[in-house]
């Protein structure tokens, strides 16, 4: 029994991951801890399944992180304007400017500053924002929860839409249902998500258009604001539905198109003919046999969009007035709080990279060929 | 002179991937696979829309449009009428002429941004895909690293840090958009170059003693170019969306110049009483992005059947 389990850690890991998510919802909105727990369990499972593959992926993070941190720091350092003057205002005396510069370490050469910053980063210290009078890590910690929730809900919604549609479209390839689904989805793909958001607010939150005296639309959902899950779960989901939906529609179009095209490829393979000749039902063939090998490109892209959503939902957060990391970043940028911008960008990029690594680990659960040590394919590294 | 004409150009055209795949597909019994797909009526509708919009934006000053900055008294929030085709916004501006003038900003920024990104990203990708090894490793590390920073975040910080008082916003916008598009374009070109520079005719050119630069420009680039151009259209569509997002936050070209995103944002406060103020610019943006995506998509499908997914 025990040996069997170590042979297929995904058997324990997957239920465990589900448990963690459920636990997160029952215990409270500490989504940061859930994210951390997911990372740990995922990594552990990957190491147990194929240590070499997992190690290679983990080690791959280091150089990317170095380049990213260098880019972020270098970009911020090379911007024109003196941060000390930004903080003190244009009427500051040269002495005061000099003092702040020393305090911020700006009198040091570039590589010394970069080295110091990197050293602090490793210790989890992102610096202290002068404008906010608060450690950057604290500010990010407060604002990341709504963003991660929004990201999770919209990816779930997008998958709920994309999987059935993609599978169905692939099954009906080239025929009318396929063409209809494709056209509608290209439409969703082309609408910028803030346009979707405005329309959702219009038709679902404030009662819609008035055409010749009749209202075309509903007034059933709140159009803005954020309520913590722990405070009022029902209200929480009500408030999250529109923002999540406005992000999900565009995502689902991308997911659906990828799934469809990979699925069409899979359905041409001989093992599908075999399954059909065994007399299996169409549903079983589509969902149990064809879906799994058709999911790889989709997974990679899902990883990308999860990562992009962590920091890329700025507009959505602004429209729905959510206190997420997007709002945090926007505020930092407009206040010229460059320490927060630096730290925030790096955190977002790190979460992005970790998500991509997790996707690589998910391949282990999906593709048996990768489970053997030294498994040839090497997975798709995005 | 004659020996300088790349013989392989003609010879390989017969077995470009599309031809090979079409033959395979035909063998597999997929109906209509052998015929080269027609572009279809929708394609031409999209092209016509884009041409019309571009012409309107270019010739806006000489067209009989109403002054976009003028407040027409007593017309605030009026719906579409014969005098004001798409109605008026909260301040009594003519929405139709604001959409046309707004197209100027969107199109210029997206077009110029995409062109420069194409030149820079294209050469970087070509170099990475052709030279491989160390060049490739370094370039890929940098493109991958920029791809993990959310584009809108990068755009906003650069815009506000480089140009806090909006003095030369349009140049900064273009600069930022070029920076944003280099990495994705470089990736696409690199992937395509990797495939093409493996081909026999590249080897042939090399054995004939052609220099690297010549091989890249004369042998590889012509084959990579079609996919590149169609991808550039999709990049343009993305840039229009990003410009929309930036102007939605009020950080694009400062008023009185109208921008689509700003119009949508301003119209948001009147959604319940006069939804057309936000909806018309939103539709203009939607159709432009849709048309660019569709045209790019169809072209890509035609040039490179395998990679037509995204």
Interface residues (C-beta under 8 A of the other chain):
Chain A: X63 X64 X67 X68 X71 X72 X75 X76 X79 X80 X81 X174 X186 X187 X189 X190 X191 X192 X194 X195 X198 X199 X201 X202 X206 X207 X208 X209 X254 X257 X258 X261 X268 X297 X301 X307 X308 X310 X311 X312 X314 X315 X318 X319 X329 X330 X333 X334 X336 X338 X341 X345 X348 X349 X352 X353
Chain B: X28 X31 X141 X142 X144 X145 X146 X148 X149 X150 X151 X152 X153 X154 X156 X157 X158 X160 X161 X162 X164 X237 X241 X244 X245 X248 X249 X261 X264 X268 X271 X272 X275 X278 X279 X282 X285 X286 X289 X290 X293 X294 X297 X308 X309 X310
